[in-house]
Amino acid sequence: MDKGEEKIMDIVSNIKIEKSEGSKLPFLDFDNIQFGKEFSDHMFIADYKGGEWQNLKIVPYAPITLSPACAAIHYGQSVFEGMKAYKNESGEIFLFRPEENAKRINKSAARLCMPQIPEELFMEAVKQLVEIDSDWIPAIEGSSLYIRPYLFASEELLGVRPADEYKFIIFTAPVGGYYSEPVHVKIETEYSRACEGGVGFAKAAGNYAAALYPAKLGQEQGFRQLIWTDAKEHKYIEEAGTMNIMFHIGDTLITPNTDLETTLAGITRDSVLVLAKELGVKVEERRVSVDEVIEAAKNGALKDVFGTGTAATIAQISSITYNGVKYDLPAIESRTLSNEIAKELQDIKRGRAEDTHNWIYRI
């Protein structure tokens, strides 16, 4: 261990904890949890100043004070992650592949000229926060404790340059299912989510802001989400809403590749591909054209379409509309591949299935 690692471990070992005086937990109805509306009792905060991390603490969940000149508000240096904690029937707590979230937030941060968060700091902060608020983890099937780590520029700054000061915050929220039913989607041919050379591969806040307006237009037309296409020609599919997307055509599971860095390299996406291969399914990661998907829908070769992501895990897509024509997809109950993988993922996450890939982090 070098001196830099020793210093980080020393900082991490001294996380200060201030417990909430009164828990909000008695007021939570675990049978009726709205996604992203209820928040647990505590949050983790760390400051980056003078080129180093400091002031690591867990405190009661509360509003934070920011300067009107906060750099993130003006210049958009803000990235985040999404994770979940689960409980099994014995009360053990599991996280799903959290090390990958630690790596990905740093990849996002690097693209936006933000400091790296040492993996030891990230992991220990998540671990201690989840331990403190472990009673907030729902035991109900389909529910979990959503974990939101995020990093933003906190310096008082008017001037376009990378900030010198940042805050790293983690808070948690008990959640139910993200989608209550299969979704109707439209292939977007006017607006773009990302372009080559941009920040589409990063979980940057601005990516989501830019998607709101076209998504709103789609919702007004009766679509729950959009299928995003490439910014150059709108010929190739990239993502579905805020999720990666997969197509089961014939005997092959096909998903857009991430080489052009216009698509987020999803952790759930990677996990689904691993499990599909183990089931003996042929997997292809490549450019997926709109034309081939529509042709497969027309000739009956399109067996399944679904989104993958932390919030929904697997979100079934019931129909695709392109240029005003609606293509209904096979009934959800007939989709053997996505249903089998969804069950396998849930069983792994809740400790009901053997974790042969070392994806589970026990707290």
HELIX and SHEET records of a PDB file:
HELIX    1   1 LYS A    3  VAL A   12  1                                  10    
HELIX    2   2 LEU A   25  PHE A   27  5                                   3    
HELIX    3   3 ALA A   71  TYR A   75  1                                   5    
HELIX    4   4 PRO A   98  ARG A  111  1                                  14    
HELIX    5   5 GLU A  119  ILE A  132  1                                  14    
HELIX    6   6 SER A  134  TRP A  136  5                                   3    
HELIX    7   7 ALA A  205  GLU A  220  1                                  16    
HELIX    8   8 ILE A  267  GLU A  278  1                                  12    
HELIX    9   9 VAL A  290  ASN A  299  1                                  10    
HELIX   10  10 ILE A  332  SER A  334  5                                   3    
HELIX   11  11 THR A  336  LYS A  349  1                                  14    
SHEET    1   A 6 LYS A  16  ILE A  17  0                                        
SHEET    2   A 6 GLU A  52  PRO A  60  1                                        
SHEET    3   A 6 HIS A  42  LYS A  49 -1                                        
SHEET    4   A 6 TYR A 166  VAL A 175 -1                                        
SHEET    5   A 6 SER A 144  ALA A 153 -1                                        
SHEET    6   A 6 SER A  78  PHE A  80 -1                                        
SHEET    1   B 8 LYS A  16  ILE A  17  0                                        
SHEET    2   B 8 GLU A  52  PRO A  60  1                                        
SHEET    3   B 8 HIS A  42  LYS A  49 -1                                        
SHEET    4   B 8 TYR A 166  VAL A 175 -1                                        
SHEET    5   B 8 SER A 144  ALA A 153 -1                                        
SHEET    6   B 8 MET A  83  LYS A  87 -1                                        
SHEET    7   B 8 ILE A  93  PHE A  96 -1                                        
SHEET    8   B 8 ILE A 360  ARG A 362 -1                                        
SHEET    1   C 9 LYS A 282  GLU A 285  0                                        
SHEET    2   C 9 THR A 252  THR A 255  1                                        
SHEET    3   C 9 ASN A 244  ILE A 249 -1                                        
SHEET    4   C 9 LEU A 302  GLY A 309 -1                                        
SHEET    5   C 9 THR A 313  TYR A 322 -1                                        
SHEET    6   C 9 VAL A 183  ILE A 187  1                                        
SHEET    7   C 9 GLN A 225  THR A 229  1                                        
SHEET    8   C 9 TYR A 236  ALA A 240 -1                                        
SHEET    9   C 9 VAL A 288  SER A 289 -1                                        
SHEET    1   D 6 LYS A 282  GLU A 285  0                                        
SHEET    2   D 6 THR A 252  THR A 255  1                                        
SHEET    3   D 6 ASN A 244  ILE A 249 -1                                        
SHEET    4   D 6 LEU A 302  GLY A 309 -1                                        
SHEET    5   D 6 THR A 313  TYR A 322 -1                                        
SHEET    6   D 6 VAL A 325  ASP A 328 -1                                        
END                                                                             
